Amino acid sequence: MPLVEYPKSLMALNSNKLLNLVGLDFGSTTSSAVFARAAIVKDCITGRMELGLPEIFFKPDPIFTPFSNTQIDLDALKATLDLWFSKAGFEASEVDAGGAIITGLASASANVEEAKVLIRQKIGKAIIATASDPYLESWLAFMGSCQRSSVAFPDQPMINFDIGGGTTNIALGKNGFVSKVGCLWMGARHVQVQAGSYVISALSPYGHLLLDHCAIRKDCGDLLNKSDVNKIMEFYVALLHEMIGGQKVGPAWCRERDFEVDLNGNVDRDRNSEQKKTAIMFSGGVGELIYQFATNKGHLSTTAFGDLGIDLALAIMEDPLFREHIEAWRPENMGRATAFGLALHNTSISGVTIYLSNDSLLPLTDMPILAEVPANVSLDELTSILAQVARSSHGACIRIEAGLTTAVLVRELGAKIAQAVFEVRLPRSKPVIFLVVENMGKALGSYASNWGRGESTIIIIDELESRRASFLNIGAVHQGVVSVSYFGM
């Protein structure tokens, strides 16, 4: 496939400061990082504010996720973070946006909360450390792996299988938008072996279930023979086929989140063309091995990583259906897809007409999105939601659906917000942030705050596309706009 270029319809604004972006991914097998910078730009076609072409200036080689027995090795984790940030030349206070995510078996570690605290202390307030979230992981992997190809071929449906050590995250998308996601407890490290052999050294809870399902009566210290490995690989490949309309083979414990699509039924028909066949791509650690082997760049000994990742990559390559797609399509970033998704695709830029009474109110982190309401939401519903904001620990967000298109609607919604805020006596210490699609921030904020005379903290961030999420972080003000990073989709 030809290299897909980024859009060139972006016009950079005069900027004294680029935004510093970071993506960190701590998975079952490996951990990776991406450090980038991007200017705030204006799309000369749509007029919307966006992040410009990012400059990826540091992407260290992935490392094995540090474990001590079954827990994350916190000392080794801290040392890794210190080394990465030192080589990138970053301080925590200089990070503007991005994210960190702990996935797969790492997210199931008994001390994952301590690891999140450690990461947060290192990377600062601008970004968040998030434990396993199937939708977010699948979306990030698709964006890091397929987004540019998906936009370049807008009529081409694409499925991305992000296969790591503990989970396989699945996403179906078209024209850069993800429409369906899923997650399987399928990965290379549920059965760990002594490197260079097939002697079992460790089994995850799902590893025990896997061996039982495949009728392999073995445990730690036992040797897997060729027939045993083939049974596991056949089951895993059949499980991938099930996700795209094949025969049902997987028991319920395999699924963290359901995903099923008819590979040939999920098509678009152009008036003058044949059906578009859904493209399949792979990312994650196993995905990287697949494309290394496909291009004859992989020369690894048996179980070199102490797991079944090499066997799984080869089994997928040997499958006739998957081989066809492996030869036809090539993703970006592969093993670093999630980290790239976090750094480059998880952040949006507001419009220039945000309503903010004082720049010192920002940044804000871990702000929950309580509801999405129409532009003509009733006063009773709005009052009920703001009562939840009043009971929150530090404020919350409300998303306004598209449709705020006239001055009358803006004035009516602003008056309802002002009345609801007054009725619930929303304290100033608990800001309420309204997220709107249209370029109406200042006008709506003026009405909602009673022209600045209100006693509550109201923030309006405009020109944000609607995106599924549970939390967001809002960066500091730069050039009259703010960055918004989404989490917990």
Secondary structure, DSSP 4 states (H G I P E B T S, - for coil): -PPPPPPS-EEEPP-S-PEEEEEEEE-SSEEEEEEEEE-EEEETTT--EEE-S-EEEE-PPPEEPPEETTEE-HHHHHHHHHHHHHHHT--GGG--EEEEEE-HHHHTSTTHHHHHHHHHHHH-TTS-EE---HHHHHHHHHHHHHHHHHHHSTT--EEEEEE-SS-EEEEEEETTEEEEEEEES--TTSEEE-TTS-BEEEE-HHHHHHHHHTT----TTPBP-HHHHHHHHHHHHHHHHHHTT------GGGEEE-----TTTS----TTSPPPPPEEEEEHHHHHHHHHHHTT-----TTTTSSSHHHHHHHHHHSHHHHHHHHH---SSGGGHHHHIIIIISEEE--S--B-S-GGG--EEEEEEEEEE-TT--HHHHHHHHHHHHHSSS-EEEEEPS---SHHHHHHHHHHHHHHHHHHT--TTS-EEEE-SSS-HHHHHHHHTTTTT-SS-EEEE-S------SEEEE---BTTB-EEEEE--
